[in-house]
C-alpha cells in the first residue's frame, strides 16, 4: 500500500481503534512508513489541523524519528527549510494538543543537536529570543515559556 496521507490516516485509525491482530499489522506498516524516505514529505500533510490528534501525534513522532535516526537523508541545503517548518509547526500547535506539541518540541531538540554549532551556531540565543511572550501574542505567556523549557530540557 502506498504511503499517502489518506492511507496513513486509515492505518493510524486502525491502530488506535481495533483489536490486537489488526493493531499489530497496522503498527508494522506504520513503522515501515516512518522509516521510508517519503516520511519527510507526508509528515507535513498529517500535521494539518483538520486531522485527528492521533494522526498528528503519529506525524510528530515520525518527524522526531526521522531526525533522530535518518538525519543523513536531509541535504544540508534543506536544514534551514526543515528548521522553519518545525518552528512553524510548534507555533501552530502551541495551544494543543499538548501531546503533539511535546513531540514537536522533542523533534526540534533533535534538530538542534544535529545542527549546533556548525549549522546553527546561535541556536540557544535565537530560541530564547524567539520564544518570548511578546513575540507570540496569540499564545498564552505560560505556554510560550513551557515550550522553551520543553525544548531546552530535552537537549
N, C-alpha and C positions, 0 to 999 in steps of 0.2 A: 504494500500500500504506500502511496506517495505521501511525503511529508508536507501536506498542505495545512493551512491554519484550520480548515474545517475538519480534516481527518484527525488532527491533533486534539482539537476541542472534543470531538467524539470519544477519542481514546481516554482523555482525562475524565470525561463523564463516566465512562465505563469503569475506570479505575476507582473512582470515588463512590459509585452508586450501584455496584453489582456484587455478585458473590465471588468467593475466593478464586475459583478457577479462571473466571474471566478477568479478574483483577491481575492475576499473575501474568496472563497473556498480554494485557494492556501495559503492565509495568515493563515487561521486556521490550515491547515495541517502542514505548516512550523513552526508555533508556537508549535504545538504538538511535532514535530521533535526536536525543540530546547529544550523542556522540558524533552525529553526522555533520559535515561541513554546512549543510543547509540550515542548521540551527542558528547560525549567525544572522540569518535573514528572518526566519519565521518568528523569532522571539519578539520582534517589534510588533508584528501583527497580533500576536497573542496578548500583548500588554495593552491592547486597546481598551478604553474604559467600558465599552459595551460587553466585554467578555466577563465570564463569571470569575469570582475571586480564586477559585481552584485553578482555572486556566491561566490567570495572571500569575499566580504563585508558581505554577509549572514553568512559565516563561521566565520569571525572575530567577528561579532555581537553575534553569537551563543556561541563562546568561552567566550566572556565577560559575557553573560547571565548566562552561566553555573558556572563560577567562582563567580559571584555575588550572585546568588540565590541557587545554588546547590553545594556549596563548600563541604558540608558534604559527598558528594558522592566520593570525592577524598581521597583515602587512604594515610596516612602520608608517606608511603614509595614511593608514586608516586609524592610527592611535587617537588623533585629535577628534575625528568624527565619532569614534566609539565613546570617548570621554564625554563629549557633548550630549550624545544620546542617553547615556546613563544618567548624567546630571538632570537632563530634561525629564526623564522618567521618574527620578526621585522627587522632583518638584511636582510633577503630575500626580504622584501617589502620596504626597505629603500628608494629606488628611485621611489616608487609608485606601484600602485595607492595610492595617499595620503589618500583617504577616508578609505582604508583598513589599511594602516599603522596607521592612527589615532586610529582606533578601536582596533588594536593590542596593541597599547600603553595604551589605557584605560584598556584592559584586563590585561596587566602586572601590572598596578596600582592597580587593584582589587586584583590580586595575592599578591602583596606586602602588602596590608592592612591586608590580612588574615595570612601572614606568619611572619610579623615583630612583636615583636622582638624575639619570641621563635624559629621559624624555619629558619629565615633568618636574624640574628641579625645585620649583616653589609650590609644590602641591599642598603642603600644610598651610602655608601662608594664604594661598588662594582659597582653600576650603574655609578657613576661619573667617576670612574676609567675605566670602560669598554667602555663607550660612549665618548671616546676621539678620535678626528680625526686620530691620528697616529695609533690607534688600528683598525680602519676600513678604510684602504687606498682606497678601491673601492667605498666609499661613499663620496659624497661632504661634506666638513667640516661643511658647514652651515646646511646641513640636519642632521648630527650627533648631532649637538647642538640642533636643533629643536626637534629631537626625545627625547633627555634627558629632555628638558624643558617640552615637552608634558606629559611625564610620571610624572614628579615632580609636574606639575600644577594640574593634576587630583588628585593626592594624597592630 
